[in-house]
Amino acid sequence: MLAAERYHGPDPINLGTGHEISIGDLATLVAEISGYDGQIAWDTSKPSGQPRRCLDVSRAEELFGFRAGTPFREGLAQTVDWYLETTDALNPA
């Protein structure tokens, strides 16, 4: 909402916590939060890609006062819960 109300520039702005996490740790965390107990398999024949993600969120705070109020793990859990509820609602058994 802050971005819509206070930012009218053409450049993209990263929104988030600024929390850095490896792709492997993120996959493990999503599996844990979602209750997935299977194995995570990596296709080592493919390029490894970017091993970590950390977005610079300083412009959001500087330009319109945004600072994440939800910790990364909690926000991820809320997102997974929303996804599971939405998927269940769209595909009833």
N, C-alpha and C positions, 0 to 999 in steps of 0.2 A: 504494500500500500504506500509506503514511504516513497518508493521509486516512482510510482505512478503520480503521486502528488507533487514530488519535489524535484524530479529529474526529467529534463526534456532534451538531453543531449543525444547525439547519434551513436556514441560508442557504447559497447556492451559493458555491463558492470557485473562482476562476480558477487553473488550472494552466497553466504555460507558461514562456516565457523572459522575457516582458515586452518583447520585441523589437517595435518598431513598423515596419510596412511598408505601403506603398501597395498597393491592390488591383491596380493595373497592374503594379507590380514583383513582386507575388506571382504573378500569372498568368505573367509572363515567366520567373520562377524555376522554377515548376512545369513549364513547357514545356521549359526547359533541362534540368532534372533528368530528366524523363521521356523526353527525346529527341524531343519533338515539334518538327518543323521547319516546320509550317504557319504561317499567319497568324492572329493573335489579332484578332478583329473585335469592336468595341464597338457595341452598338445604341444610338445616340445619341438615338433617339426615346423611350427609357425614362428614368425619373428616374435621376440619377447615384448616388443612394444614399450610403452612407458611404464616403468616399474612402480612409480609412485605418483600420487596426485596431491597437490596442495595449491589451491587457488589463492591469489592475492586479493583479499577482500578489503584492503585499506581504502580504495576509492569509494566504496559504498558508504563507509563511515564518514569520510571526508566530504563527499558531495551531498549526502542527505541524511546523515546521522544513523545509518543502519549498523547495528551490531547484533549478531545472533544471540537470541535469548534462550535458545534450546541447545544443550550439549549435543555433540555429534551422535553419540550412541543412542541417546533418547530420541532424537529426530529420526534416525535411521529406523529405530523400532516402531515409531509412529507411522512411518512411511510403509514399512513391511505390513503392519497391521491393516492400514488403509487398503493396500494392494490386495491382501488376502480377503478382506471383507468385500471389496468391490468385485473381485473375481468370483467369489462365492455367490454374490448377488446376481451377477450376470449369467452364471452357469449353475443354476440350481440342480441338485442331484435328483 
